[in-house]
Amino acid sequence: MKRRILRILIGMIIITATIVSLHLKTSKTTEDVPTAIKGVIDLSDLELSENEPIKLNGEWEFVSGKLVNSEYFLSRTTPVYVTVPMLWTKYEVNNEPVSKYTSATYRLIVKPPQNVQSFGIKTSNIRMSNSIFVNGESIGQSGAPKEEKSYVLANTPYVSFFHSEEDEIEIIVHVANFHYATGGGIVSPIHFGDASSINKVREMELSYDWVMIASFSIVGLFFFGFYFHYRKDRSLLYFALFCFSIVLYWATHGEKILHHIFPEIPYNIFQKLQSTSNLVAIFTLAYFHHLLKEFTSEKLVKILITAGILLSATILLPVSINSHLQHVYSIYFLIVNLYVLYIQLKASIYKISGSFYLLIGSFTLFIYFIVETLNLGNMRMEQLPPVLPFIYLLTISLFIANRFTDTYRKNEELSQRLIQIDQFKDEFLAKTSHEFRTPLYSMITLLQTMLSKKNTESLTAHQEEKINFVIAKAKRLSSLVNDILDLVKVKRRELKLQIEEVDLYTNTYVITEVFTYILQKDVKIKNKIPRDIPFVLADENRLRQILYNLIDNAIKYTNHGSIQIKATKKNNQVIISIHDTGIGIEKDNIGMIFQDYEQLGRGVEGVGLGLSITKELVELQQGEIWVESEIGKGSIFSFSLPMSKKEVNESEGISHPFEGTKHTSLSFPFFHGNPNHKKIIIADDNHSNIKVLLESLKTENYYIIAVDNGTDVLRQLKLHADIDLVVLDIMMPGLSGYEVCRKIRESYSLTELPVLMLTAALLAEDMIAAFQSGANDFLHKPIDLAELKTRMNNLLVMKETAQSALNMEVAFLQAQIKPHFIYNVLNSIMSLSYIDIDQTRKLITNFANFLRGSFLFGNTDKWIPIHKEIAFVQSYVEIEKARYPDVFSFELHLEKELSGSIPPLFIQPLVENAIRHGVSRGKKIGLVVLTIEQNETDTTITISDNGTGMSKEKVENILSFKQQKEGVGLLNIMKRLKQYPQASFFLESAEQKGTTIKLVLPNKLVIKKEELS
């Protein structure tokens, strides 16, 4: 192996030496190119317009140590001729070498061609300061040469033009160098020609430099950007830096474009920039070391890079010292190139993909380096064609392209395998999840059955705690199963969305209500979304899933504080944000949180699928999702959805058995049916749904009141006291179904006014929230109308049964006269019969009327004439007066034309309560006053006494139904009165002062006789 490497290396050296030798030989052939002899160059026979500019090479007259003019050369004795171009340290004057730090004058006589009067001169490298005079006139300079160190340092190529009609043109060049250690002089040829040819050369060399700078800049920027996006591969950075160092080299060499662009740069600083060319070698070595690390010696690479850094640091030294190291720089560059060549040879032998390109590139760079180094020395070689650096750049680019092609091919193969494995994984998860579903639900149901009231009596508190823990974990696993199934559907593009215009506020309200019921942390959830926020175009169920996942995620990482949901409008989109005061997310992890199975927090339940599914669902609905977070302060998850521009008129999916129903616009509230039938309120914001329900229920003998918002539901309940059932859609603008149901329960119990809720939501938490807000039943959309009718009928039967039981309670309790009451009344009759027979007969009559009213089961009727209720009260009062003579007095204040009907047993229990629990227990003679007043709007019934009264606390307990244990009392009356929202009940009492109860019944509740019939 080593012998093979040696043979290849020797072969390349021989080829390089042959190319350089041929190039050197070619450069030495004159091919009839005129040269200066004894200070004169004859161009009279040339056609300058047909030739390239002439290089004024050859023998120039030379004066060392002085800057002289034409007059000096007229009086000289022994001229001295030197070869140009060359460093003056190679010259000898009077058998003594010329000092490297000195000044000098060069003189050349040019015999121009005939009929040419406009000429141009172009300089290249004249160290370290120069000025040119033609026929005694200054035509250009770089710096300001002097015979002492106070000269102005500069060495920048320039072009000058002049006009001459003389047969001979005298060119004098003043040169000074007191800094550069290798010496000064005319180091590179001076070009002479007509204006067009000089401009052509200048433009070609500038173009060459600019093309080199532009090419390597573009490639450098490309690979630097590449590295910025893929920082794992540091070789990309080193190659970019290599390109930038080449750009710096070309900007400070050749035509020295950088100094032309920024002439204000001091030349000593500019020269230090020139010396940074060592960076090219450093970055080249670093690039190939990281690229072919298995073929390099890390120790040797460190030594070479350290040496390069130290050499580069010498640019901080003065030019007079720094310039001594020019050859050291060249040797270092040669060593690095040879080592790189060696690395590439090994890579080529081991058949590393693309190594052949590297070998060709380094070979061209090696040749270019040798030629340029020899040009800096004593040898004069022709400038190499400018294609070699491009060849090098091309070969490196081809190698990198080949490398990334191989990588891409391997990644493609791996990707195909991973896709197949991922498909197998998805199929496995989907099948497994389906198999998990049924046993999980069964397990949860059985465990919940164990916690029922009958079974908990045999369980200890510790056992109940364990069962609850298992149920919680099973529900979490069930949620995970659903997430996995959703993820599989999303990845397979099988998830179907029903995009429609969705009420964002109502959906958010529903979600926050759900979490409020199930939340067990010191965290407040606030819905800050304004009610007038526009609808969004989304799938309603998936929107709720997105909100549920984001709020649930916020709860997980927030131990205390608040979670706020906000929304704003921006550019035809609605931006929804969930703000929390949790632990926050580190900036480095923000990009990972939406990936599958990524979970950043420790000790948090779940496997990291919620946010991944959320991101997919948002993007499927033409939205975007992002997050802002700060450690210790919380996070803001935001997502956008398209804004809706019109109201929804499409059905949400109620299945109905008929087709072709003609759509008609409805005005709300809409009334249908006979008012004497059962009254039902139907509330849905979708008019098509209401139309379908009306068509389906019109044969059921219902009086239907249809509304399309929650506010109208409450309004109709105030207008119609005898509503039997409310059918509510949860998702409605303004007040949601949950809010409406909660407000209904403030006035009606579950049996007094049943509520059936309808929703398209599928989450179990939605059902829990519905029942906890006060719903009697819950039905999913799309709705089966037969099931809907059955559930409505069951709720109506339940209400009738409960109402009958309440009415029977009044009758039965009134009929359950205590034995000692009858015994005491009979004793009173016997005693009174010996004293006053007329009073005895009156008491017997009242007692008979009272028993007739008590045992008459007609009291279960809904209405009785008001005069019958008053007669019943009077009979009872007379009996009590006979039993307790001189204990209380009773006053009845009635209007003469009192008429109408009221619910039975509304007054008598209140009078009984005043006598038994009020005045009969006092020490003074009591007074009970019954006042009934009627006006155009209502009937007022007032029962007042001056008895023992009640404490404030007891009054509050009675009004809140917390205390009522004896007899019929206030509880039954208050319950029945709640059936009539327009009616009102007032209770005032003070200890030892008495009690006043006032009932106000609107006249439309006090039914007239003709209405009753």
Helices and strands as residue ranges (DSSP letters): H 2-28, E 40-42, G 48-50, E 54-55, E 58-64, H 70-74, E 81-84, G 88-90, E 92-93, E 96-97, E 102-111, E 118-122, E 126-127, E 129-134, E 137-142, E 159-163, E 169-177, E 185-186, E 191-193, H 195-229, H 234-252, H 257-261, H 267-274, G 275-277, H 278-291, G 293-295, H 298-313, G 314-316, H 319-322, G 323-325, H 326-349, H 355-376, H 387-450, H 453-456, H 461-491, E 500-502, H 504-518, E 522-527, E 536-538, H 540-556, E 560-570, E 573-580, H 587-590, H 610-620, E 625-630, E 634-642, E 670-672, E 678-683, H 687-697, E 702-707, H 710-719, E 725-729, H 737-745, E 755-759, H 764-772, E 777-780, H 785-815, H 819-833, H 837-855, G 857-860, E 864-865, H 866-883, E 888-894, E 901-902, H 908-917, G 919-921, E 926-934, E 938-945, H 952-959, H 969-977, E 984-990, E 994-1002, H 1009-1012
